[in-house]
């Protein structure tokens, strides 16, 4: 295959459109998410899982973009502590 054909195909994949998903493909994950967020018992676990995944993605993005050159920054980089106001946790960043 000629390189120009490969680039044209990649460009088509990037800029192309897809057919709309079936309603069940959209509604099922939405209902699961609603159940996990609306139920206080489930939310106690869900919020930690969602936060961990979100913050972990920041670390992956930093590694991939070169902002972190070594993967061993260690647990001392960010420390969570109760805020002085007593209303939750605050992020205390430490110098590396």
C-alpha positions in Angstrom: 0.0 0.0 0.0 1.3 3.4 -0.9 2.1 5.8 2.0 -0.3 8.4 0.6 -3.1 5.8 0.7 -2.2 5.0 4.3 -2.4 8.7 5.3 -5.7 9.1 3.4 -7.1 6.1 5.3 -6.0 7.4 8.7 -7.4 10.9 7.8 -10.7 9.3 6.9 -10.8 7.4 10.2 -10.1 10.5 12.2 -12.5 12.9 10.4 -15.1 10.3 9.5 -18.4 9.8 11.3 -20.0 6.7 12.9 -23.6 5.6 12.9 -25.5 6.5 16.0 -25.4 3.8 18.7 -28.5 1.9 19.7 -30.6 3.5 22.5 -29.8 0.6 24.8 -26.0 1.2 24.4 -26.6 4.8 25.6 -29.2 4.2 28.2 -27.7 1.1 30.0 -24.5 2.8 31.1 -26.4 6.0 32.0 -28.8 4.0 34.3 -25.9 2.2 36.0 -24.1 5.5 36.5 -27.3 7.0 38.0 -27.7 4.1 40.4 -24.1 4.4 41.6 -24.4 8.1 42.1 -28.0 8.3 43.5 -27.6 5.6 46.2 -25.7 7.0 49.2 -24.3 3.6 50.1 -23.0 3.0 46.6 -21.7 6.6 46.3 -19.4 6.1 49.3 -17.4 3.7 47.3 -18.1 5.1 43.8 -16.7 8.5 44.6 -13.3 7.0 45.6 -13.1 4.9 42.5 -14.0 7.8 40.2 -11.5 10.1 42.0 -8.7 7.5 41.8 -9.3 6.9 38.1 -9.5 10.7 37.4 -6.3 11.5 39.4 -4.5 8.5 37.9 -5.2 9.7 34.4 -3.4 13.0 35.3 -0.4 10.9 36.3 -0.5 9.0 33.0 -0.9 12.2 31.0 2.1 13.7 32.8 4.2 10.6 32.1 3.2 10.5 28.5 3.8 14.2 28.0 7.2 14.1 29.6 6.3 16.2 32.6 7.3 13.3 34.8 10.6 11.9 33.6 10.8 9.1 36.2 7.9 7.0 37.3 9.1 6.9 40.9 8.0 10.2 42.3 6.7 8.4 45.4 3.8 8.9 47.7 5.4 12.0 49.3 4.5 14.2 46.2 0.9 14.8 47.2 -0.5 14.5 50.7 -4.1 14.7 51.6 -5.0 16.2 55.0 -8.1 17.4 56.8 -8.6 21.1 56.1 -8.5 23.6 59.0 -12.2 24.5 58.3 -13.1 20.8 59.0 -15.2 20.6 55.9 -13.1 18.0 54.0 -9.7 17.3 52.7 -7.2 19.7 51.2 -4.3 19.0 48.8 -0.9 19.8 50.3 1.7 19.6 47.5 5.2 19.1 48.7 8.4 20.1 46.9 10.1 17.1 45.1 
